[in-house]
Every structure is written in C-alpha cells, then in structure tokens.
Amino acid sequence: MNKILEINHLNKLFGDFQAVKDLSFNVYEGDIYGFLGPNGAGKSTTLRMILGLIYPSSGEIMFLGKKISHDCRGYLSNLGALIERPDFYGNLSAYDNLRILAELSGLGNVSNRIDEVLEEVNLLSRKDSRVKTFSQGMKQRLGIAQAIMHNPKLVILDEPSNGLDPQGQSDMRSLIRRINKDRGITVLFSSHILSEVEEICNRMIIINNGTKIKEGNAANLMNEESLNVLVKATDKNLLVASLGAVNLNFTIVSDEVYVAIQEMEIPAMISKLVGRGVDILEVNQNRNLENYFLKMTSKSDV
C-alpha cells in the first residue's frame, strides 16, 4: 500500500506550551483514517500543520512522497479540507459560492464540475437556493462539495458531523464512504462521535497531550484489551462458584455477573462452565470504541 501522508516526529510549541510532541503516523492510499483524541489533545493543531496554516517547530510532513515546506504550496492542489464549520456567503446561492471559490483557486470555468459535486452531496436540487436557507447538515455537505471540487487525493475533515442530528450524522457517514469508494479519495477525519469512527474507519490513531497513544485497525486494537463479558445462567450462585473454581476474574454489578476475559478465550470459558453443570442463558460482549478510547486516554493522563 502506498503512503499518501507521512507524519514524522512532529512537534509544535506555542511559547512554553508543547501542543504536539514527537508525533508520527502514516495514512495510506484508500484509507478512511480516524484521528481521535480528547479536547486539547493536539488534533486541530496537527491538521492545521498538514494544511500549512501553521508551521511545525520540528519534524516533517511528507505528502505524496514530498516534504511539505514553508515556501512550497503546490501540494495543496491535491488536498481538500473542511475544518470545523464551513463559512459561506449566506445571501448567495450554493452554486455561486462554489463558483467564487473555484475562481479564487484558479480552477477556471468549472460549471459542469460544480453540478457534479452538488449532485454528489445531494444538493443539486438546491443549487440556486441561498445558503442562509440551508440547515446545518446541508452547509456541512456543501463544505464537502467545495473540498472535493478540485479532485484531491486526500480530504481532511475536522468534526464533519458536529452539530448534526442523527439523520444528518448518518447522511454524513454515507457521504464519506461514497467519496472514498466511488471517487477514490483518501479521507483523514477527526470526530468526537466514536461510534461513527468505529463504523466507517479502517484505521485510526488516538492521541492525548500531543502524543500518540495507539494506532492501527479499530477492531484489532480493541482485541488487545480484556472484555467485560456479561454471563447469565439459570443458577447465578452456581455460575459464581464455577467461575471461581476455574480461576476466572469476575465482578458482580447490579446483580449481573461480568467476566474479564479475552475474546478468543470465551469458547473455553463456556466449555468449562458447561462441564461444571452451569446452564448458560446468555454471553454478551460489552466492548466498543468509546470504552477503549476512555480507557486509553485516562491511562495517558496518569
């Protein structure tokens, strides 16, 4: 797989405060790459350095195999971005907003292209409507339209679902998948909606206090941690006694029994319990990215 973005030992200081500390990660062509961290973790600072809005104190950023430098802005022609909430001229139509942005970017006459991207984000029927009449979700989708208008190799989305209702969030997930799969655009996106990251990202990084905590495939990362598995049986007392007898760690919360165990060990646990006469009613894994994220970031704060 080809690397499209390489972050190597990146540091950023604001006076005495170090916002990003020796941060390294890679984004590969075709990724939907999740960029996670609590508020103040250094996410927005990193994204702004990639976009050349601020400059690193040290380290390097490689895009499409070339180092990003202060005096070279040509790489931006292959980058698109939606940073926080998009800002448009409210009294102008969606079409005119994109036309002005295209002219300012030196794209020339792109009327057909504007219609294409408006259709892509499901706004073609509103191309002549003034943006001030748009909902927040429509403005976010218009922001993505401007980000992909020049056919970039990589799109950076910073909290694209921020402020959207559940339907808007679902539409945003579908749109991100579509531009990634159908247009072949690699996506680097930051979100506080962890279920969204878990659902659509093939890879992710978690940072805190400006430094990397974990990077990799979401499912594989969570498999590193023990699960809290809910186990129900016809006889709870026999279940508890049997878990103790086979040396499994368990806790009882609100009269429910949870076993701390790796996923691959669950079949053996069930066999041992059944072998001791336990009639099992339910085994339910209690694991998601939110639990993993909270555990990882709380560790890094210690």
C-alpha positions as CSV (number, residue, x, y, z in Angstrom):
1,M,0.0,0.0,0.0
2,N,1.3,3.5,-0.9
3,K,1.7,6.1,1.8
4,I,-0.2,9.2,0.9
5,L,0.7,11.1,4.1
6,E,3.6,10.6,6.5
7,I,4.0,12.5,9.8
8,N,7.5,12.0,11.2
9,H,8.5,13.2,14.7
10,L,6.3,16.3,14.5
11,N,6.5,18.9,17.3
12,K,4.7,22.2,17.8
13,L,5.4,24.7,20.6
14,F,3.4,27.8,21.4
15,G,5.8,29.6,23.7
16,D,6.4,27.2,26.6
17,F,3.4,25.0,25.8
18,Q,4.1,22.0,23.6
19,A,0.9,21.2,21.8
20,V,2.3,18.3,19.7
21,K,5.1,16.0,20.9
22,D,7.1,13.7,18.6
23,L,4.0,12.6,16.7
24,S,4.4,10.1,13.9
25,F,1.8,8.2,11.9
26,N,1.1,7.2,8.3
27,V,-2.1,7.5,6.2
28,Y,-2.2,5.0,3.2
29,E,-3.9,5.5,-0.1
30,G,-7.6,4.4,0.2
31,D,-7.8,4.8,3.9
32,I,-10.6,6.3,5.9
33,Y,-8.3,7.2,8.8
34,G,-9.8,8.3,12.1
35,F,-7.9,10.9,14.1
36,L,-9.1,10.7,17.8
37,G,-8.3,12.5,21.0
38,P,-10.0,14.5,23.8
39,N,-10.3,18.3,23.6
40,G,-6.8,19.8,23.7
41,A,-5.1,16.7,22.6
42,G,-3.4,18.4,19.6
43,K,-5.7,17.2,16.8
44,S,-6.6,20.5,15.3
45,T,-3.0,21.8,15.6
46,T,-1.8,18.8,13.7
47,L,-4.4,19.2,10.9
48,R,-3.5,22.8,10.6
49,M,0.2,22.0,10.2
50,I,-0.7,19.5,7.4
51,L,-2.6,22.2,5.6
52,G,0.2,24.7,6.0
53,L,-1.9,27.1,8.2
54,I,0.7,26.9,10.9
55,Y,4.2,25.6,10.8
56,P,5.9,22.8,12.8
57,S,8.5,23.6,15.4
58,S,10.4,20.5,14.2
59,G,9.7,17.2,12.4
60,E,8.5,16.7,8.9
61,I,5.3,16.2,6.9
62,M,5.5,14.2,3.7
63,F,2.6,14.3,1.2
64,L,2.7,12.1,-1.9
65,G,6.3,11.4,-1.2
66,K,7.5,15.0,-1.0
67,K,8.3,17.1,2.1
68,I,5.9,19.9,2.8
69,S,7.9,23.2,3.2
70,H,7.0,26.8,4.0
71,D,7.8,28.1,0.6
72,C,6.1,25.3,-1.4
73,R,2.3,25.5,-1.6
74,G,1.7,23.5,-4.7
75,Y,0.8,20.3,-2.8
76,L,-2.4,22.0,-1.7
77,S,-3.8,21.3,-5.2
78,N,-4.1,17.6,-4.1
79,L,-5.6,18.4,-0.7
80,G,-9.2,19.2,0.2
81,A,-10.3,20.3,3.7
82,L,-13.3,21.0,5.8
83,I,-12.1,22.4,9.1
84,E,-14.9,22.7,11.7
85,R,-18.0,24.5,10.4
86,P,-17.8,25.9,6.8
87,D,-18.3,29.6,6.2
88,F,-20.2,30.7,3.1
89,Y,-21.9,33.8,1.8
90,G,-25.4,33.4,3.1
91,N,-27.1,35.7,0.5
92,L,-25.5,33.8,-2.4
93,S,-26.7,30.5,-3.8
94,A,-24.8,27.2,-3.3
95,Y,-23.7,27.4,-7.0
96,D,-22.4,30.9,-6.7
97,N,-20.5,30.1,-3.5
98,L,-18.7,27.2,-5.2
99,R,-18.1,29.3,-8.4
100,I,-16.4,32.1,-6.5
101,L,-14.3,29.6,-4.6
102,A,-13.3,27.9,-7.9
103,E,-12.3,31.3,-9.4
104,L,-10.2,32.2,-6.3
105,S,-8.5,28.8,-6.5
106,G,-7.7,29.3,-10.2
107,L,-9.8,26.4,-11.4
108,G,-11.3,28.5,-14.2
109,N,-14.7,27.6,-15.7
110,V,-16.0,24.6,-13.7
111,S,-19.7,24.9,-14.1
112,N,-20.1,21.2,-15.0
113,R,-17.9,20.2,-12.2
114,I,-19.9,22.3,-9.7
115,D,-23.1,20.4,-10.8
116,E,-21.2,17.1,-10.3
117,V,-20.1,17.8,-6.8
118,L,-23.5,19.3,-5.8
119,E,-25.1,16.1,-7.1
120,E,-22.5,14.0,-5.2
121,V,-23.6,15.7,-1.9
122,N,-27.3,15.6,-2.8
123,L,-27.7,19.4,-3.1
124,L,-28.1,19.7,-6.9
125,S,-31.8,20.5,-6.5
126,R,-30.9,23.4,-4.2
127,K,-28.1,24.8,-6.3
128,D,-29.9,28.1,-6.8
129,S,-31.1,28.4,-3.2
130,R,-29.4,31.0,-0.9
131,V,-27.1,29.3,1.6
132,K,-28.7,31.2,4.5
133,T,-31.8,29.0,4.0
134,F,-29.7,25.8,4.4
135,S,-29.8,23.6,7.5
136,Q,-26.5,22.9,9.3
137,G,-26.3,19.5,7.7
138,M,-26.8,21.0,4.2
139,K,-24.0,23.5,4.9
140,Q,-21.7,20.7,6.1
141,R,-22.4,18.8,2.8
142,L,-21.8,22.0,0.8
143,G,-18.5,22.2,2.7
144,I,-17.5,18.8,1.5
145,A,-18.6,19.7,-2.0
146,Q,-16.0,22.6,-2.0
147,A,-13.4,20.3,-0.5
148,I,-13.7,17.7,-3.4
149,M,-14.3,20.1,-6.3
150,H,-10.7,20.0,-7.5
151,N,-10.5,16.2,-7.3
152,P,-7.9,16.0,-4.4
153,K,-6.0,12.9,-3.5
154,L,-6.7,13.5,0.2
155,V,-9.6,15.2,2.1
156,I,-9.2,16.3,5.7
157,L,-12.4,16.6,7.6
158,D,-12.4,18.1,11.1
159,E,-15.6,17.2,13.0
160,P,-17.8,16.9,9.9
161,S,-20.8,15.7,11.9
162,N,-20.5,18.4,14.6
163,G,-24.0,19.8,15.4
164,L,-25.9,17.4,13.2
165,D,-28.9,15.4,14.3
166,P,-28.8,11.5,14.0
167,Q,-30.2,11.6,10.4
168,G,-27.6,14.2,9.5
169,Q,-24.8,12.1,11.0
170,S,-26.0,9.0,9.1
171,D,-26.0,11.0,5.8
172,M,-22.5,12.3,6.6
173,R,-21.2,8.7,7.1
174,S,-22.8,7.7,3.8
175,L,-21.2,10.6,2.0
176,I,-17.7,9.9,3.4
177,R,-17.9,6.3,2.4
178,R,-19.1,7.3,-1.1
179,I,-16.3,9.8,-1.8
180,N,-13.8,7.3,-0.6
181,K,-15.1,4.3,-2.5
182,D,-16.5,5.9,-5.7
183,R,-14.1,8.8,-6.2
184,G,-11.1,7.0,-4.7
185,I,-10.3,9.9,-2.3
186,T,-8.4,9.1,0.9
187,V,-10.0,10.6,4.0
188,L,-8.4,11.7,7.2
189,F,-11.1,12.7,9.6
190,S,-11.4,13.8,13.2
191,S,-14.6,13.2,15.2
192,H,-15.9,13.1,18.7
193,I,-18.6,10.7,17.7
194,L,-16.7,7.5,18.4
195,S,-19.4,5.2,17.1
196,E,-19.0,7.0,13.8
197,V,-15.3,6.3,13.7
198,E,-15.8,2.7,14.7
199,E,-18.3,2.2,11.9
200,I,-16.5,3.7,8.9
201,C,-12.8,3.9,9.6
202,N,-10.5,1.1,8.6
203,R,-7.6,2.6,10.6
204,M,-7.2,5.1,13.4
205,I,-4.9,6.9,15.8
206,I,-5.6,8.0,19.3
207,I,-3.5,10.9,20.7
208,N,-3.5,12.7,24.0
209,N,-1.4,15.6,25.4
210,G,0.1,15.9,21.9
211,T,1.5,12.4,21.7
212,K,0.4,9.1,20.1
213,I,-1.2,6.5,22.4
214,K,-2.3,3.9,19.9
215,E,-2.5,3.4,16.1
216,G,-4.0,0.7,14.0
217,N,-7.2,-1.1,13.0
218,A,-10.0,-0.3,15.4
219,A,-11.1,-4.0,15.9
220,N,-7.5,-5.2,16.4
221,L,-6.7,-2.5,18.9
222,M,-9.8,-3.3,21.0
223,N,-8.9,-7.1,20.9
224,E,-5.7,-6.2,22.8
225,E,-7.9,-5.4,25.9
226,S,-9.8,-7.8,28.1
227,L,-13.6,-7.7,27.6
228,N,-16.2,-7.3,30.2
229,V,-18.4,-10.2,29.2
230,L,-21.9,-10.4,30.7
231,V,-22.7,-14.1,31.6
232,K,-26.2,-15.1,32.6
233,A,-27.2,-18.6,33.9
234,T,-30.2,-20.3,35.3
235,D,-28.4,-20.6,38.7
236,K,-26.4,-17.5,39.4
237,N,-24.8,-19.0,42.6
238,L,-23.6,-22.0,40.7
239,L,-22.2,-19.7,38.0
240,V,-20.3,-17.6,40.5
241,A,-18.9,-20.7,42.3
242,S,-17.9,-22.2,39.0
243,L,-16.1,-19.1,37.8
244,G,-14.1,-19.0,41.0
245,A,-13.3,-22.7,40.7
246,V,-11.8,-22.3,37.2
247,N,-9.9,-19.1,38.3
248,L,-11.7,-16.6,36.1
249,N,-11.8,-13.0,37.2
250,F,-15.3,-11.7,37.5
251,T,-17.3,-8.9,39.2
252,I,-21.0,-8.6,40.2
253,V,-22.6,-5.3,39.2
254,S,-26.3,-4.7,40.0
255,D,-26.8,-8.5,40.4
256,E,-25.2,-9.2,37.0
257,V,-22.0,-11.2,36.5
258,Y,-19.2,-9.8,34.3
259,V,-16.1,-11.8,33.4
260,A,-12.9,-10.1,32.4
261,I,-11.6,-12.2,29.5
262,Q,-10.0,-12.1,26.1
263,E,-12.4,-12.7,23.1
264,M,-10.5,-15.8,22.0
265,E,-10.9,-17.3,25.5
266,I,-14.7,-17.2,25.5
267,P,-15.3,-20.6,23.9
268,A,-13.0,-22.3,26.5
269,M,-14.8,-20.5,29.4
270,I,-18.2,-21.7,28.1
271,S,-16.9,-25.3,27.9
272,K,-15.6,-25.2,31.4
273,L,-18.8,-23.8,32.8
274,V,-21.0,-26.3,31.0
275,G,-18.7,-29.0,32.2
276,R,-19.4,-27.9,35.8
277,G,-23.2,-28.2,35.2
278,V,-23.9,-24.5,34.6
279,D,-26.9,-23.9,32.3
280,I,-25.9,-20.7,30.4
281,L,-28.6,-18.4,29.2
282,E,-26.5,-15.6,27.7
283,V,-23.0,-14.5,26.9
284,N,-22.8,-10.9,25.8
285,Q,-19.7,-8.9,24.9
286,N,-19.6,-5.4,26.3
287,R,-17.0,-3.7,24.1
288,N,-17.0,-0.7,21.9
289,L,-14.6,2.1,20.8
290,E,-15.9,4.5,23.3
291,N,-14.9,2.3,26.2
292,Y,-11.5,1.6,24.7
293,F,-10.9,5.3,24.0
294,L,-11.8,6.4,27.5
295,K,-9.5,3.7,28.9
296,M,-6.6,4.7,26.7
297,T,-6.9,8.4,27.3
298,S,-7.3,8.0,31.1
299,K,-4.1,5.9,31.2
300,S,-2.2,8.6,29.3
301,D,-3.3,11.3,31.8
302,V,-1.8,9.4,34.8
